[in-house]
Structures are given as C-alpha cells and as structure tokens.
Amino acid sequence: MDPGSLDKVIHERVRLAVMAALAARGSLSFTELRELLEVTDGNLSVHGAILERHGLVRIVKEFERRKPRTTFVITAKGRKRFEEHVARLEAMLGTGRGR
C-alpha cells in the first residue's frame, strides 16, 4: 500500500487525534478537546478550521449562560473519511478487519 494514498488532511497528528476523539464521542467542547489532546488554543483552532473547511467537522459557537461555548461535531462526511483513513492504515499494517 502506498503511503501517498493516506488522507493528507486527516493524517496530520493533531487532526488525526481530533478525528479519532470525535469518531468515538460524536462531539466535544473546545475545552474538552484541548485538554484531551494537550494542545494549545491556537493549535486546536488552526487544525479545527482546516477540518471544518474540508467539511469533516462542524464547529458550533453558541452562548451558554452568557458564556461562549465552542463545540466540535464530526460530520457524516468526516466519519466516512476517517473510517476510510483507518482502513488504509490497517491495510498498510496488515491488520485490517477480518484478518
């Protein structure tokens, strides 16, 4: 399997971690993701924007008791692309499902 076939948008370390967390949970607040991944606000913001621009996540900004709250939500497209990416990785490692 050619490493060049990996999804370049998802495969970056922080974006891969964001997608894995969201695939498991569906949605997480900005704070939850930042703490889980141990990244800075700026780092998470930049990677979140890239994922959102590609339609893989939706970033919802709202107010809760007059405080801003940002939530990351995986999209159907994002879930599909993440699952395809994981399948490619498994194929490269020879650990695909059903083996």
N, C-alpha and C positions, 0 to 999 in steps of 0.2 A: 504494500500500500504506500502510495506517495504522500509524504508529509505535506506537500504543497496542496493536497486536497482538503486539508483541515480548514475550517471556517476561521478566517483571519480576524473577523470581528469578535467572535466568541473566544478564540483561543488565548488571547492575552490574559495573563494571570488574574488580574482583578476582575475583568469582565467574566471570565470563566467562573470565578468564585461567586460573583453576583448571580449569574445564571443558575448555578448549582443550588444556591440558597433559595432562590425564587422558585425553581422547579420543585423543590421539596416542600416549600411553605405556601406558594402562590403569591403572597405579598408580604412585605416587611417595611417597617418605617425606615426612614433615612438613618435614624439613630441606631436602630437595631442592626441594620446592615453595617454601618460604620464600626460598631463595637464588635460584631461577629467577625468581620474581615480584618479588623485592626488597621484601618486606613484613615487618612486624614479626610476632613470635609471636602477639601478641594479635589483630592484624588477621586473620591467617590462621585462627586459632582461631574467631573470630566468624563469618567467612564460611564456614568448613568446617561449623560447626554448623548454619547455615542450609541449606546444600546437603544435609546429612545429614537434617535434619528433613523436607525435601521429598522424600527418597528418591532423590536424584540421585547421591550418593556414599555410600560406606560408610567409616567411619573405624575402623580396626583398631588396637587398642592391645595390645601384647604386650611381652614381655621377651626381649632377645637378649643372652646372656651377662650376665645380671643388670642390664642397662641397658634403660630403657624405649624402645620404638620405636613410633612412630605412623605408620601408612600410610594414605593416601587412595586409594580404589579407586572408579572410576566404575561405576555400576550399569547394567544394561540399560536401565532407565527413564531414567537420566541421559544415556546415549549417544543414545537416541531423541530426548529433548527437546532436547539440544544440536544434533543434526543438523537438527531442525525449526527451531530458532532460526537456525542458519546459513542455511538455505534461505530463511527470511523476510528476513534481511538481504540476501542475494543478490538476491531479488526486488525489494526496495526500491531496490537499487543498479542493477538491470537487468543483473546479471552472473550470473544463475542458470546452473546447469549446463545444457549443451545449447544455449547461446546462441552 
